[in-house]
Amino acid sequence: MHAPTESAPRAVNLTAHELVQRQRTLAVVLWITFGAAIVLGLNNLLIRAIPETIVLFAAAVLCIPALLLNQHGHYMPASVTATVIVLFAIVYNLYQGHGIHDSAVVAVPIFVMFGPLLFGRRALPLFLVLGIASVALIAALEMGGVINTAMRAGIPDVVSLSILVLCSGVLVWVIMSNLEGNLERARRSEQDLRVAYDHTLEGWARVLEYRDRETEGHSRRVVNLCLRLAKEWSFTDEEMKHIHRGALLHDIGKLALPDEILFKRGRLTPGEWKVMRRHVTFARDMLKDIAFLRPALHIPYAHHEHWDGTGYPQGLKGRQIPIEARIFAVVDTYEALSSPRPYRKAWPRSKTVAYIQANAGKLFDPEVAGVFLRLHKEKAFGRYA
């Protein structure tokens, strides 16, 4: 059973950004459609064109649920509703006007362009079929005598307009191909950049381990423990990446500590402890101006906060402590106590587990500690526990 979800800072990747842009585009389309339907409906009401007024107001009413769906993130239903409104408006306008020779026939190519804008390039064939079918429907109604117009439609008209729609489709296909190709290249470039960033972070962590040979391998082990424990929460993939980075750099601030304190064999004096505790502040100062690392700062800056408020640097208490830091605090303590140090031997695993159990609700979030103890009992940490 998963532990309750707690929100963590959510980073937006390029794909999510693209989706947001499409949602905004859809909102603009719907608001314009809503406004136009209301204005035209009021105008028709004044000239007592009641059937047309009813149709326009119905289109306006349909825009409202589509806007609400779009606002709440239900992008596809909102897009489908908008598409139905546009298609219906095209067919109705042509039916009420002068058939296939109505000036509103230009709306059909617009409809073909409208679809891929919302659904992407792969939707273009469907919209081409719908556009040509709309033209064919109006022509069939004219030739069948359902619509009476001054200029009766013929097969050449259908062919000409179908070619117009196809040409519009080719144009849109080229534009969307270029747009989506550019987005994909940008996405790959961003991914390559993130990989380079992560390799740089791993290099920073190794620099710290090269400086302090006594903790060699600590960062790797604690990162794996932290990521396994964090899986029990409903973090997104992007949030897990930030947790990975934060765990990797949790002690990066120790690079700024004097050697005589960092490598001291015996116990630290109160004054030395005061300096040692500044490593979390150093970490924050080192990382806060790097935009892509800001969401990862919770762990380097807050992993020494205690559930009962006795930790540092801010003395946060309970759920004031970011969930990432609460998760990391348990695994960091477990790994540190289970490893040898110059001033003590490694604790047996059983003693370390008992220590975490005894301090649940004091030093550690009791819920996090409980999940950790369960996973440890289930041997879910593999060779790292």
C-alpha positions as CSV (number, residue, x, y, z in Angstrom):
1,M,0.0,0.0,0.0
2,H,1.5,3.3,-1.0
3,A,2.0,6.1,1.4
4,P,-0.2,9.2,1.0
5,T,0.8,11.5,-1.8
6,E,2.4,14.8,-0.9
7,S,3.0,17.4,-3.5
8,A,6.5,18.2,-4.6
9,P,7.6,21.1,-6.8
10,R,6.5,20.1,-10.3
11,A,8.9,20.9,-13.2
12,V,7.4,21.3,-16.6
13,N,9.1,19.6,-19.5
14,L,8.9,20.5,-23.1
15,T,6.1,18.0,-23.9
16,A,3.9,19.5,-21.1
17,H,4.8,23.0,-22.3
18,E,3.6,22.0,-25.8
19,L,0.3,20.7,-24.3
20,V,-0.2,23.9,-22.3
21,Q,0.2,25.9,-25.5
22,R,-2.4,23.8,-27.3
23,Q,-4.8,24.2,-24.4
24,R,-4.3,28.0,-24.5
25,T,-4.9,28.0,-28.3
26,L,-8.1,26.0,-27.8
27,A,-9.3,28.4,-25.1
28,V,-8.8,31.3,-27.5
29,V,-10.7,29.5,-30.3
30,L,-13.5,28.7,-27.9
31,W,-13.8,32.3,-26.6
32,I,-13.8,33.7,-30.1
33,T,-16.5,31.2,-31.2
34,F,-18.5,32.0,-28.0
35,G,-18.3,35.7,-28.5
36,A,-19.1,35.5,-32.3
37,A,-22.1,33.3,-31.6
38,I,-23.5,35.6,-29.0
39,V,-23.0,38.8,-31.1
40,L,-24.5,37.2,-34.2
41,G,-27.3,35.6,-32.3
42,L,-28.3,39.0,-30.8
43,N,-28.1,40.5,-34.2
44,N,-30.4,37.8,-35.7
45,L,-32.7,38.2,-32.7
46,L,-33.2,41.9,-33.5
47,I,-34.1,41.1,-37.1
48,R,-36.4,38.3,-35.9
49,A,-34.4,35.5,-37.6
50,I,-35.5,33.1,-34.8
51,P,-34.2,29.7,-36.2
52,E,-30.7,31.1,-36.8
53,T,-30.7,32.8,-33.4
54,I,-31.5,29.4,-31.7
55,V,-28.7,27.7,-33.6
56,L,-26.1,30.4,-32.7
57,F,-27.1,30.4,-29.0
58,A,-26.9,26.6,-29.0
59,A,-23.3,26.9,-30.3
60,A,-22.5,29.5,-27.6
61,V,-23.9,27.2,-24.9
62,L,-21.8,24.3,-26.2
63,C,-18.7,26.4,-25.8
64,I,-19.2,26.7,-22.1
65,P,-18.7,23.1,-21.1
66,A,-15.8,22.9,-23.6
67,L,-14.1,25.8,-21.9
68,L,-14.6,24.3,-18.4
69,L,-13.2,20.9,-19.6
70,N,-10.2,22.7,-21.1
71,Q,-9.6,24.7,-18.0
72,H,-9.6,21.6,-15.8
73,G,-7.1,19.8,-18.0
74,H,-9.6,17.6,-20.0
75,Y,-8.0,18.6,-23.2
76,M,-9.2,15.9,-25.6
77,P,-13.0,16.2,-24.8
78,A,-12.7,20.0,-25.1
79,S,-11.0,19.7,-28.4
80,V,-13.6,17.3,-29.8
81,T,-16.4,19.6,-28.6
82,A,-14.7,22.6,-30.3
83,T,-14.3,20.6,-33.5
84,V,-17.9,19.5,-33.6
85,I,-19.0,23.1,-33.1
86,V,-16.8,24.3,-36.0
87,L,-17.9,21.5,-38.3
88,F,-21.6,22.1,-37.4
89,A,-21.2,25.9,-38.0
90,I,-19.7,25.3,-41.4
91,V,-22.4,22.9,-42.6
92,Y,-25.3,25.0,-41.2
93,N,-23.9,28.2,-42.6
94,L,-23.5,26.7,-46.1
95,Y,-27.0,25.1,-45.9
96,Q,-28.6,28.4,-44.9
97,G,-26.7,30.4,-47.5
98,H,-26.2,29.9,-51.2
99,G,-25.0,26.3,-51.1
100,I,-21.6,25.4,-52.3
101,H,-21.1,28.9,-53.9
102,D,-21.6,30.6,-50.6
103,S,-18.6,32.8,-49.6
104,A,-18.5,30.8,-46.3
105,V,-17.0,27.9,-48.2
106,V,-13.6,29.3,-47.2
107,A,-14.4,28.0,-43.7
108,V,-13.8,24.4,-44.9
109,P,-10.1,24.9,-45.5
110,I,-10.0,26.8,-42.2
111,F,-11.6,23.8,-40.6
112,V,-8.8,21.6,-42.1
113,M,-6.2,23.9,-40.5
114,F,-8.1,24.0,-37.2
115,G,-7.9,20.3,-36.5
116,P,-4.1,19.7,-36.7
117,L,-3.6,22.8,-34.6
118,L,-5.4,21.0,-31.8
119,F,-4.7,17.4,-32.4
120,G,-1.3,17.4,-34.2
121,R,-0.2,16.5,-37.8
122,R,-1.4,12.9,-37.6
123,A,-5.0,14.1,-37.4
124,L,-4.8,15.9,-40.7
125,P,-6.1,13.0,-43.0
126,L,-9.2,12.7,-40.8
127,F,-9.9,16.5,-41.1
128,L,-9.3,16.4,-44.9
129,V,-11.9,13.6,-45.2
130,L,-14.4,15.6,-43.0
131,G,-13.8,18.8,-45.0
132,I,-14.3,17.1,-48.4
133,A,-17.3,15.2,-47.0
134,S,-18.8,18.6,-45.9
135,V,-18.4,20.0,-49.5
136,A,-19.9,16.8,-51.0
137,L,-22.8,16.9,-48.5
138,I,-23.8,20.4,-49.4
139,A,-23.4,19.7,-53.2
140,A,-25.6,16.6,-52.8
141,L,-28.3,18.6,-51.0
142,E,-28.2,21.1,-53.8
143,M,-28.3,18.6,-56.6
144,G,-31.0,16.7,-54.9
145,G,-33.2,19.8,-54.6
146,V,-33.1,20.0,-50.8
147,I,-31.4,23.4,-51.1
148,N,-32.7,25.8,-53.7
149,T,-30.0,28.3,-54.9
150,A,-29.6,30.6,-57.8
151,M,-26.5,28.7,-58.9
152,R,-26.9,24.9,-58.8
153,A,-23.8,23.0,-57.8
154,G,-22.2,20.5,-60.1
155,I,-19.5,17.8,-60.1
156,P,-16.8,20.3,-61.3
157,D,-17.6,22.5,-58.3
158,V,-17.1,19.7,-55.9
159,V,-13.8,18.7,-57.6
160,S,-12.6,22.3,-57.5
161,L,-13.4,22.8,-53.9
162,S,-12.0,19.4,-53.0
163,I,-8.7,20.4,-54.7
164,L,-8.8,23.6,-52.7
165,V,-9.2,21.6,-49.4
166,L,-6.4,19.2,-50.4
167,C,-4.1,22.1,-51.2
168,S,-4.9,23.5,-47.8
169,G,-4.1,20.2,-46.3
170,V,-0.7,19.9,-48.0
171,L,0.2,23.4,-46.8
172,V,-0.8,22.6,-43.2
173,W,1.1,19.2,-43.4
174,V,4.3,21.0,-44.4
175,I,3.8,23.7,-41.7
176,M,3.0,21.1,-38.9
177,S,5.8,18.9,-40.0
178,N,8.3,21.7,-39.7
179,L,6.8,22.8,-36.3
180,E,6.7,19.3,-34.8
181,G,10.2,18.6,-36.2
182,N,11.5,21.7,-34.5
183,L,9.8,20.8,-31.3
184,E,11.4,17.3,-31.5
185,R,14.8,18.7,-32.1
186,A,14.4,21.1,-29.2
187,R,13.2,18.2,-27.0
188,R,16.3,16.2,-27.9
189,S,18.6,19.1,-27.3
190,E,17.0,19.7,-23.9
191,Q,17.4,16.0,-23.1
192,D,21.0,16.0,-24.2
193,L,21.6,19.1,-22.0
194,R,20.0,17.5,-19.0
195,V,22.1,14.4,-19.5
196,A,25.2,16.6,-19.6
197,Y,24.0,18.4,-16.4
198,D,23.5,15.1,-14.6
199,H,27.0,13.9,-15.6
200,T,28.3,17.2,-14.2
201,L,26.5,16.6,-10.9
202,E,27.9,13.1,-10.6
203,G,31.3,14.7,-11.2
204,W,30.7,17.1,-8.3
205,A,29.7,14.2,-6.1
206,R,32.9,12.3,-7.0
207,V,34.9,15.4,-6.2
208,L,33.5,15.3,-2.7
209,E,34.2,11.6,-2.3
210,Y,37.8,12.1,-3.6
211,R,38.3,14.7,-1.0
212,D,36.8,12.6,1.8
213,R,37.8,9.0,1.1
214,E,36.1,7.8,4.3
215,T,32.7,8.4,2.7
216,E,33.6,7.0,-0.7
217,G,30.5,5.3,-2.2
218,H,28.2,6.9,0.3
219,S,26.5,9.2,-2.3
220,R,25.8,6.3,-4.7
221,R,24.4,4.0,-2.0
222,V,22.2,6.7,-0.4
223,V,20.9,7.8,-3.8
224,N,19.7,4.2,-4.6
225,L,18.1,3.9,-1.1
226,C,16.4,7.2,-1.5
227,L,15.0,6.5,-4.9
228,R,13.6,3.1,-3.9
229,L,11.9,4.6,-0.8
230,A,10.6,7.6,-2.8
231,K,8.8,5.2,-5.2
232,E,6.3,4.6,-2.4
233,W,5.0,8.1,-3.0
234,S,3.2,9.3,-6.1
235,F,6.1,11.4,-7.4
236,T,6.2,12.1,-11.2
237,D,9.1,11.1,-13.3
238,E,10.4,14.7,-13.3
239,E,10.1,14.9,-9.5
240,M,12.0,11.7,-9.2
241,K,14.8,13.2,-11.2
242,H,15.0,16.2,-8.8
243,I,15.1,13.8,-5.9
244,H,18.0,11.9,-7.6
245,R,19.9,15.2,-8.0
246,G,19.1,16.4,-4.5
247,A,20.3,13.1,-3.0
248,L,23.4,13.1,-5.2
249,L,24.4,16.6,-4.0
250,H,23.1,16.3,-0.4
251,D,26.6,16.9,1.1
252,I,28.0,19.2,-1.6
253,G,28.2,22.0,0.9
254,K,31.0,20.2,2.7
255,L,33.4,21.2,-0.1
256,A,33.4,24.6,1.6
257,L,34.3,23.3,5.1
258,P,37.9,23.5,6.4
259,D,39.9,20.3,6.3
260,E,40.7,20.4,10.0
261,I,36.9,20.1,10.8
262,L,35.9,17.8,8.0
263,F,38.7,15.3,8.6
264,K,38.9,15.5,12.4
265,R,39.3,12.1,13.9
266,G,37.8,12.8,17.3
267,R,34.6,14.5,18.4
268,L,33.9,18.0,17.2
269,T,33.8,20.9,19.7
270,P,30.6,23.0,20.0
271,G,32.3,25.7,17.8
272,E,33.3,23.1,15.3
273,W,29.8,21.7,15.1
274,K,28.5,25.2,14.4
275,V,30.8,25.4,11.4
276,M,30.0,21.8,10.3
277,R,26.3,22.6,10.3
278,R,26.8,25.4,7.9
279,H,27.4,22.9,5.1
280,V,23.6,22.9,4.4
281,T,23.7,26.7,4.0
282,F,26.7,26.4,1.8
283,A,24.9,23.9,-0.4
284,R,21.9,26.2,-0.7
285,D,24.1,29.2,-1.7
286,M,26.0,27.0,-4.2
287,L,22.9,25.7,-5.9
288,K,20.2,28.3,-5.6
289,D,21.2,30.3,-8.6
290,I,21.2,27.3,-10.9
291,A,17.6,27.2,-12.2
292,F,17.3,23.5,-13.0
293,L,18.6,22.6,-9.5
294,R,16.2,24.8,-7.5
295,P,13.6,22.0,-7.3
296,A,16.3,19.7,-5.9
297,L,17.3,22.0,-3.1
298,H,15.0,20.5,-0.5
299,I,17.3,17.6,0.2
300,P,20.7,19.4,0.4
301,Y,19.2,22.2,2.5
302,A,16.7,20.4,4.8
303,H,17.9,16.8,5.3
304,H,19.1,17.6,8.8
305,E,15.8,18.9,10.0
306,H,14.1,16.8,12.6
307,W,10.4,15.8,12.9
308,D,10.3,17.2,16.5
309,G,11.8,20.6,15.4
310,T,15.3,20.0,17.0
311,G,17.2,19.9,13.6
312,Y,18.9,22.6,11.6
313,P,19.3,25.0,9.8
314,Q,15.7,26.4,10.3
315,G,14.4,24.2,13.1
316,L,11.4,23.1,10.9
317,K,8.9,20.7,12.5
318,G,6.7,17.9,11.2
319,R,5.2,18.5,7.8
320,Q,6.9,21.9,7.6
321,I,9.9,19.8,6.4
322,P,9.7,19.0,2.7
323,I,8.7,15.4,2.1
324,E,11.8,14.8,-0.1
325,A,14.0,15.8,2.9
326,R,12.0,13.6,5.3
327,I,12.5,10.6,3.0
328,F,16.1,11.3,2.5
329,A,16.8,11.8,6.3
330,V,15.8,8.2,7.0
331,V,18.0,6.6,4.3
332,D,20.9,8.9,5.0
333,T,20.9,8.0,8.7
334,Y,20.6,4.3,7.9
335,E,23.5,4.3,5.4
336,A,25.7,6.5,7.5
337,L,25.3,4.4,10.7
338,S,25.8,1.2,8.7
339,S,29.1,2.4,7.3
340,P,32.4,2.7,9.2
341,R,33.8,6.1,10.1
342,P,37.2,7.2,11.5
343,Y,35.7,7.8,15.0
344,R,33.5,4.6,15.2
345,K,32.9,1.2,13.7
346,A,29.9,0.4,11.4
347,W,26.7,-0.4,13.3
348,P,25.1,-3.8,12.7
349,R,22.1,-3.5,10.4
350,S,19.8,-4.7,13.2
351,K,21.0,-1.9,15.5
352,T,20.6,0.7,12.8
353,V,17.0,-0.4,12.1
354,A,16.2,-0.3,15.8
355,Y,17.6,3.2,16.0
356,I,15.3,4.4,13.2
357,Q,12.3,2.6,14.8
358,A,13.1,4.2,18.2
359,N,13.4,7.7,16.7
360,A,10.2,7.6,14.5
361,G,8.2,10.6,15.6
362,K,11.3,12.3,17.1
363,L,14.0,12.7,14.5
364,F,12.1,11.1,11.6
365,D,8.6,11.4,10.1
366,P,6.9,8.3,11.6
367,E,5.1,7.5,8.4
368,V,8.3,7.6,6.3
369,A,10.1,5.6,8.9
370,G,7.3,3.0,8.9
371,V,7.4,2.7,5.1
372,F,11.2,2.3,5.3
373,L,11.0,-0.4,8.0
374,R,8.5,-2.3,6.0
375,L,10.6,-2.2,2.8
376,H,13.7,-3.2,4.8
377,K,11.8,-6.2,6.2
378,E,10.7,-7.1,2.7
379,K,14.3,-6.8,1.5
380,A,13.2,-4.3,-1.1
381,F,16.5,-2.4,-0.9
382,G,18.5,-5.4,-2.2
383,R,22.2,-5.1,-1.8
384,Y,22.0,-1.6,-0.4
385,A,20.4,-2.8,2.9
